[in-house]
Amino acid sequence: MSWLRALLFNIAFFGSTALLGILGLPLLLAPRRTVMGFGRFWARCVLALARAIVGLDGEIRGLEHLPKGACLIAMKHQSAWDTLILPAVLGDPAVIIKRELLWVPFYGWYAARAGSIAIDRRGGAGALRRMLADARGAANDGRAIVIFPEGTRTAPGQRLTYQPGVAALYQALALPLVPAAVNSGLAALEAEGLAAYRAGGNQSSSLLPTI
C-alpha cells in the first residue's frame, strides 16, 4: 500500500509541476522576488500533496537560532524534502545548487531566475570564485545562503568529506553560520530514479546554535 501511495504521489508531483511550470512561464520575465514567490507557492503545493497522499509532514525547528538578515546555513541533505521546505519556511533563501540542476526543465529555469547560486563542481578555483561573488550579492540583499556542505544527497548515517565551499563562504563573507541537521532520509526511498516516500512520518530540520 505504501508503494501505491508513493506512486500516486509521483503522478501528482510531476503532473502538478508540469502544469504550474507551463502556466508560470510568463513569470520568468518578472522580477526575481516574484519568481521566488511563485517557487514558494510550488513548494507548498508539493508539501501539501506529500501530506495528503502519503501522510508525510514536516517542520523546521530552532528558528530562534536564525539571525536576522544575511547568514549562512550549512544543511545536511538526505531527500528532496530538504530543498522544498527551504523557500516555504525561510522565504527568500539563496540555495547553492549543482549547475546540472539548471538544465532540468522548469525547475532549472525557475531556480535560476529566483536567485539560486549554481556551482560547477568540476570547475575548480574559478567556479569557487564565481560562487563567492554570487553569494556576496545575495548577502548584500539580506538573504540567507544555504549550502549542503557534502555537496550531494547522503543516506542517514552516511558521512562524506565536506567540500571546500562552506569554509570559503564562512571565511570570505564573515556571516553567522547556522548548522542544520535533518532526518528526512528516514522516510525517503529511491524508486527507479523517482522520489518516493514511505507512508506517514514527520520530517524535520533542526537549526542549531550559530557558530
LUMRONU-116044 format. One record per atom (N, C-alpha, C): residue in three letters; x, y, z. Coordinates in steps of 0.02 Angstrom, whole numbers, plus 50000, padded with zeros to 5 digits. Example, Ala and Ser with C-alpha at 12.3 -4.5 7.8 and 13.67 -1.06 7.14 Angstrom:
2
ALA506604971650390/ALA506154977550390/ALA506604983550390/SER506424988850354/SER506844994750357/SER506455000250394/
//
This chain:
211
MET500414994050000/MET500005000050000/MET500435006350000/SER500995006150037/SER501425012050039/SER501715013549970/TRP501865008249931/TRP502135009449864/TRP501605012349818/LEU500985010249827/LEU500445013149787/LEU500365020549802/ARG500395022349866/ARG500335029349885/ARG500935033349859/ALA501525030149860/ALA502115033449832/ALA502045034649758/LEU501755029649722/LEU501645030349650/LEU501145035949637/LEU500605036149675/LEU500115041549667/LEU500425048349680/PHE500865048649730/PHE501205055049744/PHE501625057149685/ASN502005052449656/ASN502425054249599/ASN502015056649540/ILE501435053449527/ILE501005055749473/ILE500755062849487/ALA500545064049549/ALA500295070649567/ALA500865075749565/PHE501455073849588/PHE502025078449589/PHE502215080649519/PHE502335075749475/PHE502555077549408/PHE502005081049368/GLY501385078949379/GLY500835082149344/GLY500745089349364/SER500745090649430/SER500645097449454/SER501245101849438/THR501845098949441/THR502445102849425/THR502435104949351/ALA502245100349307/ALA502205102049236/ALA501675107349223/LEU501095106649255/LEU500545111449245/LEU500745118349270/LEU501005118749332/LEU501205125249358/LEU501795128049320/GLY502245123649298/GLY502825126049260/GLY502615129349195/ILE502115126549162/ILE501875129449099/ILE501485135849112/LEU501035135649161/LEU500635141649175/LEU501055147449198/GLY501605145949232/GLY502015151349260/GLY502555153949214/LEU502605151349153/LEU503145153549109/LEU503195161049100/PRO502635164749094/PRO502705172049087/PRO503055175349147/LEU503035172049205/LEU503345174949264/LEU504115174949260/LEU504385171049213/LEU505105171049205/LEU505365177849182/LEU504905182049157/LEU505085188849138/LEU504985193849194/ALA504715191549250/ALA504565195849307/ALA505185196749351/PRO505155201449398/PRO505725202349445/PRO505875195949484/ARG506485195449508/ARG506715189449543/ARG506255187649602/ARG506065192549642/ARG505665191149701/ARG504975188249682/THR504715190249625/THR504085187449602/THR504165180049585/VAL504715178549551/VAL504855171549533/VAL504955167349597/MET505305170149646/MET505395166649709/MET504725165349743/GLY504275170249740/GLY503615169349769/GLY503235163649735/PHE503305163149670/PHE502985157649633/PHE503305151049654/GLY503965151049665/GLY504305145049688/GLY504065142849756/ARG503935147649800/ARG503665145949867/ARG502975142649860/PHE502575145349815/PHE501905142549804/PHE501965135349779/TRP502405134049731/TRP502505127249706/TRP502735122549761/ALA503235124849801/ALA503495120649855/ALA502945118949905/ARG502525123749923/ARG501985122449970/ARG501475117749941/CYS501355118149875/CYS500895113449843/CYS501165106249847/VAL501815105449834/VAL502115098749836/VAL502105096049908/LEU502265100249956/LEU502245098050026/LEU501525096150046/ALA501035099850021/ALA500335098250036/ALA500145091550004/LEU500385090149944/LEU500255083749912/LEU500555078049951/ALA501175078949974/ALA501505073750014/ALA501125072450078/ARG500875077750108/ARG500495076950170/ARG499825073450158/ALA499495075250103/ALA498825072450090/ALA498865065250064/ILE499365063650023/ILE499375057149990/ILE499755051850030/VAL500345053750056/VAL500745048750092/VAL500785050150167/GLY500445055450190/GLY500455056950261/GLY501115059550286/LEU501505062550241/LEU502175065050260/LEU502135072350279/ASP502305073850340/ASP502285080750364/ASP502985082650386/GLY503085089050400/GLY503745091150421/GLY503765098050450/GLU504335099850478/GLU504415106350510/GLU505155108050514/ILE505295114350524/ILE505965116550541/ILE505965118850613/ARG506385115850653/ARG506445117650723/ARG507045122350733/GLY507025125950788/GLY507595130150805/GLY507635136650766/LEU507065139050742/LEU507065145350705/LEU507315151150747/GLU507295150350813/GLU507555155650857/GLU508305156550849/HIS508645151550820/HIS509365152050809/HIS509535155750744/LEU509025157250704/LEU509145160450640/LEU509235167950648/PRO509825170550631/PRO509935177850638/PRO509495181750589/LYS509375187950606/LYS509025192350560/LYS509505194550505/GLY509265194950445/GLY509695197050390/GLY510095191250362/ALA510635192950327/ALA511035187950292/ALA511375183250340/CYS511425176950322/CYS511775172050361/CYS511935166050316/LEU512345161550340/LEU512485155250306/LEU512115149650343/ILE511815145150306/ILE511515139150335/ILE511845133150303/ALA512205129250343/ALA512545123250320/ALA512105117350337/MET511775114450287/MET511235109650298/MET511405102750271/LYS511285097650310/LYS511335090750284/LYS510795089850230/HIS510905085050186/HIS510445084050130/HIS510315076550122/GLN509685074450135/GLN509515067350131/GLN508945065850083/SER508535070850066/SER507985069650019/SER507755076149989/ALA507295075649941/ALA507035081649908/ALA506665086149957/TRP506405083250010/TRP506045087150060/TRP506465092950086/ASP507125091750093/ASP507565096850120/ASP507545103250079/THR507515102550013/THR507515108449970/THR506815111549965/LEU506295107449971/LEU505615110049967/LEU505435114450027/ILE505675112550085/ILE505485116050146/ILE505825122850151/LEU506385123750116/LEU506775129950125/LEU506395136150104/PRO506145136650041/PRO505765142750024/PRO505115143450063/ALA504815137750080/ALA504175138050116/ALA504255141050185/VAL504835139950217/VAL504935142350285/VAL505385148550288/LEU505915148550248/LEU506405154050252/LEU506205160050209/GLY505755159050162/GLY505505164750123/GLY505905165950059/ASP506515168450065/ASP506905170350007/ASP507625168050013/PRO507745161450021/PRO508425159150028/PRO508795158949961/ALA509445159749964/ALA509875158649905/ALA510195151749915/VAL509935146849880/VAL510175139949889/VAL510715138449839/ILE511265135749862/ILE511815133849818/ILE511675126949791/ILE511625126349725/ILE511445120149692/ILE511975118349640/LYS512005111949623/LYS512465109949570/LYS512215112649503/ARG512675114449460/ARG512505117749397/ARG512035113349354/GLU512115106749359/GLU511715102349317/GLU510965103149329/LEU510765105349388/LEU510055106249402/LEU509745111849360/LEU510155116449336/LEU509885121749294/LEU509655119049226/TRP509875113049209/TRP509685110149145/TRP509025106249150/VAL508765105449210/VAL508135101849219/VAL507555106349197/PRO507135104049150/PRO506575108349127/PRO506145110649185/PHE505925116749179/PHE505505120149229/PHE505905121649292/TYR506115116549328/TYR506455117749392/TYR507065122149382/GLY507485120449334/GLY508095124249323/GLY507965131349301/TRP507455132349259/TRP507295139049235/TRP507085143549293/TYR506635140849335/TYR506385144949390/TYR506915145849444/ALA507325140649457/ALA507845141249507/ALA508345146749489/ALA508525147049426/ALA508995152149403/ALA508695159149412/ARG508065160049392/ARG507755166649396/ARG507595168649468/ALA507515163649512/ALA507355165149582/ALA507975166849622/GLY508565166249592/GLY509175168249626/GLY509555162649660/SER509445156349638/SER509875150949662/SER510585152049638/ILE511055149449675/ILE511765150249658/ILE512015143549632/ALA512165143249568/ALA512395137049537/ALA513155136549539/ILE513405130549552/ILE514125129549553/ILE514305123549510/ASP514825124349471/ASP515095118849432/ASP515585115049477/ARG515395109149499/ARG515805105549547/ARG516465103249518/ARG516545103649453/ARG517175101749421/ARG517555107949397/GLY517315113849416/GLY517595120049389/GLY518195122749426/GLY518385119549482/GLY518985121549517/GLY518925128449549/ALA519495131949552/ALA519535138349586/ALA519095143549553/GLY519035143349487/GLY518615148249453/GLY517895147649473/ALA517645141549479/ALA516955140449499/ALA516845142749571/LEU517345141749613/LEU517295143949683/LEU517255151549687/ARG517655154949646/ARG517645162249646/ARG516965164849623/ARG516685161749572/ARG516025163949548/ARG515485162749600/MET515535157149636/MET515045155749689/MET515105161049744/LEU515715162849762/LEU515805167849815/LEU515535174649793/ALA515635176349730/ALA515375182749705/ALA514605182849706/ASP514295177349684/ASP513565176949685/ASP513305177049757/ALA513655173549802/ALA513435173349871/ALA513505180149904/ARG514015183849886/ARG514105190549914/ARG513525195049892/GLY513305194349830/GLY512725198149807/GLY512095196449845/ALA511995189949858/ALA511415187749897/ALA511445190449969/ALA512045190349997/ALA512125192850066/ALA511975200350068/ASN512185203950017/ASN512045211150015/ASN511295212550012/ASP510915207749986/ASP510185208449984/ASP509855205950048/GLY510255203850097/GLY509995201550161/GLY509705194650159/ARG509895190450111/ARG509615183750104/ARG510015178550142/ALA509675173450167/ALA510015167750196/ALA510315163550140/ILE510935161450146/ILE511275157450096/ILE511325150350122/VAL511035145650085/VAL511005138650107/VAL511495134550065/ILE511915130750098/ILE512385126350064/ILE512345119450095/PHE512415114450053/PHE512455107450076/PHE513195105650076/PRO513525105650135/PRO514255105250137/PRO514555099050105/GLU514185093450105/GLU514455087350074/GLU514365087349998/GLY513985092149973/GLY513935092949901/GLY513455088349866/THR513125083949903/THR512665079249871/THR512205076349924/ARG511705072649902/ARG511245069349947/ARG511585063249979/THR511465062150042/THR511755056450077/THR511215052450113/ALA511355046150126/ALA510895041950164/ALA510985043250238/PRO510475041950279/PRO510535042850351/PRO511135038850378/GLY511555042250416/GLY512145039150445/GLY512755039250400/GLN512665040850336/GLN513225041150290/GLN513605047650299/ARG514255047250298/ARG514665053250306/ARG515145053950247/LEU515125059650215/LEU515585061150161/LEU516035066950180/THR516575067650144/THR517035073150157/THR516695079750140/TYR516745084650183/TYR516465091250169/TYR516855094550112/GLN516485097550067/GLN516795101150012/GLN517045108050036/PRO517505111149999/PRO517805117450024/PRO517345123450022/GLY516765122849990/GLY516335128649981/GLY516105131850046/VAL515905127850095/VAL515645130750157/VAL516185134550195/ALA516785131950196/ALA517335135550230/ALA517515141950193/ALA517505141650126/ALA517655147650086/ALA517135153050098/LEU516505151050100/LEU515975155950113/LEU516035159050182/TYR516165154950231/TYR516215157350300/TYR516795162250308/GLN517345160650276/GLN517935164950281/GLN517845171450241/ALA517565170950181/ALA517525176750137/ALA516975181550156/LEU516405178950180/LEU515825183250193/LEU515775185350266/ALA516105181750311/ALA516085183450383/ALA515365184050408/LEU514945179450388/LEU514245179350410/LEU514145174150465/PRO513635175050506/PRO513475169750555/PRO513315163250519/LEU513565157650546/LEU513465151150515/LEU513005146950559/VAL512445144650529/VAL511955140750566/VAL511965133550539/PRO512215128650579/PRO512175121650557/PRO511455119250559/ALA511275114750514/ALA510595112050512/ALA510625104450501/ALA510315100750547/ALA510265093450542/ALA509585091650515/VAL509545085850481/VAL508905083550453/VAL508815076150468/ASN508185073850465/ASN508035066750471/ASN507615064350413/SER507585068250359/SER507135066850303/SER507295060350267/GLY507915058050271/GLY508105051950237/GLY507795045750267/LEU507535046250328/LEU507225040450360/LEU506585038450326/ALA506255043050291/ALA505635041350256/ALA505715041150181/ALA506295043350156/ALA506385043650083/ALA506615037050055/LEU506385035449996/LEU506585029449959/LEU506795031649889/GLU507185027449856/GLU507335028649786/GLU506995023249745/ALA506525025149704/ALA506155020349664/ALA506255021649590/GLU506725018149560/GLU506875018849489/GLU506995026049470/GLY507365029449513/GLY507555036349498/GLY507045041549517/LEU506465039449542/LEU505935044149561/LEU505925044949636/ALA505735050849659/ALA505675051849731/ALA505065048149756/ALA505155044349810/ALA504605040649841/ALA504675041049916/TYR504115040249951/TYR504125040850024/TYR503715035250055/ARG503955032750110/ARG503555028150150/ARG502945031950176/ALA502405028450184/ALA501785031650208/ALA501875033950279/GLY501665040050291/GLY501685042850359/GLY502375045350377/GLY502415048450435/GLY503065050850458/GLY503085058350464/ASN503525060650505/ASN503615067850516/ASN504345069550504/GLN504465073550453/GLN505145075550437/GLN505315081950473/SER505945082750489/SER506135088950524/SER506845090950505/SER506955097250508/SER507625100150503/SER507725104450565/SER508285103550598/SER508415107150660/SER508975112050650/LEU508825118450658/LEU509335123550656/LEU509685123750724/LEU510335123350723/LEU510725123050785/LEU511005129950801/PRO511265130850861/PRO511535137350880/PRO512075139850831/THR512075146350821/THR512525149550773/THR513255148650793/ILE513665147450742/ILE514395147250751/ILE514675154050737/
//
